[in-house]
């Protein structure tokens, strides 16, 4: 497989499994350079041993601000630059809003939201100084559509969406690109090791959040999305001279989002008179 750009350096969080691991392996096979990070260093250290000239491995807990700062500096020093930051580390949490305890949702928010924010901020001075770079933030179709049983995960990924859009506006004049990835169900370990269930289960939510709980328990390994095709899509985005701000991945995700847009359009039309009547009358006169 030909190299996309052997001079590029990619920094990937959560590179021990799933999309992060596959992306690191694919890039190294193409001849690119990779800084692979994970909470457990042994889970990424093999990449550095297998590709001593192309890869470096660091232990990184994205909930540890001091460690993020330190590893970012070491990563930039390792090859003299970082060209692509991939914020991939994260996990899912399933349970109704009332069922999930703060002890359960707070660590996920720290990982999925603050981990992305802090890691991005650690590299922004480097990208800004070089007037180049690409930040790839892994979100989910759950960052575009809220659904029963995934409320806290939705909250974390909706946050990534808003953060990414604002970031893109700020960085575009500086030559730095931002893309947020929104996969549907892919055959990673998201429904296995990377998915957590609320300990409390209330019967009143059996027909709503309970269905999502059952999905998590039964669908691992049955998802239609091909993870290898997903990481190839990410590489294509970074290779593109005009990369998208948003990239939905998978037919299920695309259908769900189109259905949401259609329903939203109907709702906007049904309530448009209330919407447009909410301004001061003077504003309406000036507008006319």
Rosetta blueprint (number, residue, H / E / L):
1 X L
2 X L
3 X L
4 X L
5 X L
6 X L
7 X L
8 X L
9 X E
10 X E
11 X E
12 X E
13 X L
14 X L
15 X L
16 X L
17 X L
18 X H
19 X H
20 X H
21 X H
22 X H
23 X H
24 X H
25 X H
26 X H
27 X H
28 X H
29 X H
30 X H
31 X L
32 X L
33 X E
34 X E
35 X E
36 X E
37 X E
38 X E
39 X L
40 X L
41 X L
42 X H
43 X H
44 X H
45 X H
46 X H
47 X H
48 X H
49 X H
50 X H
51 X L
52 X L
53 X L
54 X L
55 X E
56 X E
57 X E
58 X E
59 X E
60 X L
61 X L
62 X L
63 X L
64 X L
65 X H
66 X H
67 X H
68 X H
69 X H
70 X H
71 X H
72 X H
73 X H
74 X H
75 X H
76 X H
77 X H
78 X H
79 X H
80 X L
81 X L
82 X L
83 X L
84 X E
85 X E
86 X E
87 X E
88 X L
89 X L
90 X L
91 X L
92 X E
93 X E
94 X E
95 X L
96 X L
97 X L
98 X L
99 X L
100 X L
101 X L
102 X H
103 X H
104 X H
105 X H
106 X H
107 X H
108 X H
109 X H
110 X H
111 X H
112 X H
113 X H
114 X H
115 X H
116 X H
117 X H
118 X H
119 X H
120 X H
121 X H
122 X H
123 X H
124 X H
125 X H
126 X H
127 X H
128 X H
129 X H
130 X H
131 X L
132 X L
133 X E
134 X E
135 X E
136 X E
137 X E
138 X E
139 X L
140 X L
141 X H
142 X H
143 X H
144 X L
145 X L
146 X L
147 X L
148 X L
149 X L
150 X L
151 X H
152 X H
153 X H
154 X H
155 X H
156 X H
157 X H
158 X H
159 X H
160 X H
161 X H
162 X H
163 X H
164 X H
165 X H
166 X H
167 X H
168 X H
169 X H
170 X H
171 X H
172 X H
173 X L
174 X L
175 X L
176 X E
177 X E
178 X E
179 X E
180 X E
181 X E
182 X E
183 X E
184 X L
185 X L
186 X E
187 X L
188 X L
189 X L
190 X L
191 X L
192 X L
193 X L
194 X L
195 X E
196 X E
197 X E
198 X L
199 X L
200 X L
201 X L
202 X L
203 X H
204 X H
205 X H
206 X L
207 X L
208 X L
209 X H
210 X H
211 X H
212 X H
213 X H
214 X H
215 X H
216 X H
217 X H
218 X H
219 X L
220 X L
221 X L
222 X L
223 X L
224 X L
225 X E
226 X L
227 X H
228 X H
229 X H
230 X H
231 X H
232 X H
233 X H
234 X H
235 X H
236 X H
237 X H
238 X H
239 X H
240 X L
241 X L
242 X L
243 X L
244 X L
245 X L
246 X E
247 X E
248 X E
249 X E
250 X L
251 X H
252 X H
253 X H
254 X H
255 X H
256 X H
257 X H
258 X H
259 X H
260 X H
261 X H
262 X H
263 X H
264 X H
265 X H
266 X H
267 X H
268 X H
269 X H
270 X H
271 X L
272 X H
273 X H
274 X H
275 X H
276 X H
277 X L
278 X L
279 X L
280 X L
281 X H
282 X H
283 X H
284 X H
285 X H
286 X H
287 X H
288 X L
